[in-house]
């Protein structure tokens, strides 16, 4: 049986691809890998945006990879959410509640 992989987005200018590979572990165990053309400047902000969205979902455990080419925070958040929803995960909080006031790069 093959490994389950759920991806959203593309690696194109001002966009990113979020790829989620679930695994059986304690919920909340998330390994995050960020590859970015602007990683030296914004790597921490990209990671924070991805984790911010992941914490809104119940039972997240797996590897989340972000391949970024200059996406803004809201694009990163949307791609991560789409990948997690494709994996069948559901939100723990109301949509948008954790993102209010999030800093943009």
C-alpha atoms as a printed R data frame, in Angstrom:
    type eleno elety resid chain resno       x      y      z
1   ATOM     1    CA   UNK     A     1   0.000  0.000  0.000
2   ATOM     2    CA   UNK     A     2   1.375  3.434 -0.973
3   ATOM     3    CA   UNK     A     3   2.028  6.439  1.197
4   ATOM     4    CA   UNK     A     4  -0.778  9.013  1.381
5   ATOM     5    CA   UNK     A     5   0.245 12.436  0.105
6   ATOM     6    CA   UNK     A     6  -2.017 15.482 -0.014
7   ATOM     7    CA   UNK     A     7  -0.850 18.604 -1.882
8   ATOM     8    CA   UNK     A     8  -2.259 22.008 -2.763
9   ATOM     9    CA   UNK     A     9  -0.819 24.866 -4.812
10  ATOM    10    CA   UNK     A    10   2.055 25.149 -7.234
11  ATOM    11    CA   UNK     A    11   5.661 26.223 -7.189
12  ATOM    12    CA   UNK     A    12   5.226 29.373 -9.229
13  ATOM    13    CA   UNK     A    13   6.081 33.014 -8.644
14  ATOM    14    CA   UNK     A    14   4.154 34.403 -5.638
15  ATOM    15    CA   UNK     A    15   2.727 30.965 -4.825
16  ATOM    16    CA   UNK     A    16   3.667 27.876 -2.863
17  ATOM    17    CA   UNK     A    17   2.891 24.185 -2.711
18  ATOM    18    CA   UNK     A    18   1.945 22.630  0.621
19  ATOM    19    CA   UNK     A    19   2.368 18.862  0.826
20  ATOM    20    CA   UNK     A    20   1.098 16.892  3.824
21  ATOM    21    CA   UNK     A    21   2.081 13.301  4.589
22  ATOM    22    CA   UNK     A    22   0.162 11.984  7.602
23  ATOM    23    CA   UNK     A    23   1.596  9.391  9.936
24  ATOM    24    CA   UNK     A    24   0.422  7.601 13.028
25  ATOM    25    CA   UNK     A    25   1.793  9.481 15.976
26  ATOM    26    CA   UNK     A    26   0.466 11.554 18.795
27  ATOM    27    CA   UNK     A    27  -1.827 14.345 17.515
28  ATOM    28    CA   UNK     A    28   0.024 17.613 17.257
29  ATOM    29    CA   UNK     A    29   3.308 16.014 16.167
30  ATOM    30    CA   UNK     A    30   4.087 18.039 13.060
31  ATOM    31    CA   UNK     A    31   7.391 17.990 11.224
32  ATOM    32    CA   UNK     A    32   7.689 21.102  9.087
33  ATOM    33    CA   UNK     A    33  10.073 21.453  6.139
34  ATOM    34    CA   UNK     A    34  10.334 24.827  4.377
35  ATOM    35    CA   UNK     A    35  12.120 25.362  1.069
36  ATOM    36    CA   UNK     A    36  11.870 28.921 -0.185
37  ATOM    37    CA   UNK     A    37  13.446 31.299 -2.653
38  ATOM    38    CA   UNK     A    38  13.101 33.959  0.065
39  ATOM    39    CA   UNK     A    39  13.897 31.680  3.012
40  ATOM    40    CA   UNK     A    40  16.856 33.711  4.236
41  ATOM    41    CA   UNK     A    41  14.572 36.698  4.790
42  ATOM    42    CA   UNK     A    42  11.194 35.119  5.508
43  ATOM    43    CA   UNK     A    43  11.776 31.484  6.488
44  ATOM    44    CA   UNK     A    44  10.614 32.017 10.069
45  ATOM    45    CA   UNK     A    45   7.481 33.881  8.915
46  ATOM    46    CA   UNK     A    46   6.650 31.094  6.444
47  ATOM    47    CA   UNK     A    47   7.023 28.484  9.187
48  ATOM    48    CA   UNK     A    48   4.898 30.550 11.586
49  ATOM    49    CA   UNK     A    49   2.095 30.923  9.006
50  ATOM    50    CA   UNK     A    50   2.066 27.173  8.332
51  ATOM    51    CA   UNK     A    51   2.059 26.270 12.034
52  ATOM    52    CA   UNK     A    52  -0.651 28.856 12.766
53  ATOM    53    CA   UNK     A    53  -3.019 27.083 10.386
54  ATOM    54    CA   UNK     A    54  -1.991 23.570 11.402
55  ATOM    55    CA   UNK     A    55  -2.829 24.295 15.047
56  ATOM    56    CA   UNK     A    56  -6.429 25.055 13.990
57  ATOM    57    CA   UNK     A    57  -6.923 21.433 12.898
58  ATOM    58    CA   UNK     A    58  -7.700 18.440 15.097
59  ATOM    59    CA   UNK     A    59  -5.420 15.430 15.026
60  ATOM    60    CA   UNK     A    60  -2.610 16.790 12.875
61  ATOM    61    CA   UNK     A    61   0.364 14.453 12.892
62  ATOM    62    CA   UNK     A    62   2.687 14.122  9.946
63  ATOM    63    CA   UNK     A    63   5.117 15.954  7.745
64  ATOM    64    CA   UNK     A    64   4.181 19.265  6.155
65  ATOM    65    CA   UNK     A    65   6.433 20.515  3.369
66  ATOM    66    CA   UNK     A    66   6.239 24.050  2.013
67  ATOM    67    CA   UNK     A    67   7.865 24.797 -1.361
68  ATOM    68    CA   UNK     A    68   7.632 28.578 -1.620
69  ATOM    69    CA   UNK     A    69   8.471 31.115 -4.299
70  ATOM    70    CA   UNK     A    70   7.502 34.371 -2.607
71  ATOM    71    CA   UNK     A    71   3.927 33.653 -1.500
72  ATOM    72    CA   UNK     A    72   2.312 36.033  0.970
73  ATOM    73    CA   UNK     A    73   1.113 34.751  4.345
74  ATOM    74    CA   UNK     A    74  -2.530 34.399  3.310
75  ATOM    75    CA   UNK     A    75  -1.521 32.270  0.300
76  ATOM    76    CA   UNK     A    76   0.648 30.022  2.487
77  ATOM    77    CA   UNK     A    77  -2.190 29.678  4.997
78  ATOM    78    CA   UNK     A    78  -4.708 28.819  2.269
79  ATOM    79    CA   UNK     A    79  -2.431 26.193  0.691
80  ATOM    80    CA   UNK     A    80  -1.735 24.554  4.064
81  ATOM    81    CA   UNK     A    81  -5.437 24.525  4.916
82  ATOM    82    CA   UNK     A    82  -6.317 22.994  1.539
83  ATOM    83    CA   UNK     A    83  -3.743 20.208  1.946
84  ATOM    84    CA   UNK     A    84  -4.959 19.404  5.461
85  ATOM    85    CA   UNK     A    85  -8.590 19.369  4.342
86  ATOM    86    CA   UNK     A    86  -7.691 17.029  1.469
87  ATOM    87    CA   UNK     A    87  -6.241 14.723  4.134
88  ATOM    88    CA   UNK     A    88  -9.659 14.656  5.805
89  ATOM    89    CA   UNK     A    89  -8.763 16.791  8.814
90  ATOM    90    CA   UNK     A    90 -11.310 19.186 10.274
91  ATOM    91    CA   UNK     A    91 -10.949 22.554 11.935
92  ATOM    92    CA   UNK     A    92 -10.960 22.731 15.685
93  ATOM    93    CA   UNK     A    93 -11.820 26.453 15.696
94  ATOM    94    CA   UNK     A    94 -14.085 28.674 13.635
95  ATOM    95    CA   UNK     A    95 -12.649 29.676 10.230
96  ATOM    96    CA   UNK     A    96 -10.460 32.754 10.435
97  ATOM    97    CA   UNK     A    97 -10.520 33.058 14.223
98  ATOM    98    CA   UNK     A    98  -6.836 32.184 14.696
99  ATOM    99    CA   UNK     A    99  -5.722 34.292 11.735
100 ATOM   100    CA   UNK     A   100  -7.187 37.591 12.844
101 ATOM   101    CA   UNK     A   101  -4.347 39.997 13.381
102 ATOM   102    CA   UNK     A   102  -1.728 37.757 11.787
103 ATOM   103    CA   UNK     A   103   1.250 39.732 10.580
104 ATOM   104    CA   UNK     A   104   1.891 39.954  6.860
105 ATOM   105    CA   UNK     A   105   5.424 39.900  5.515
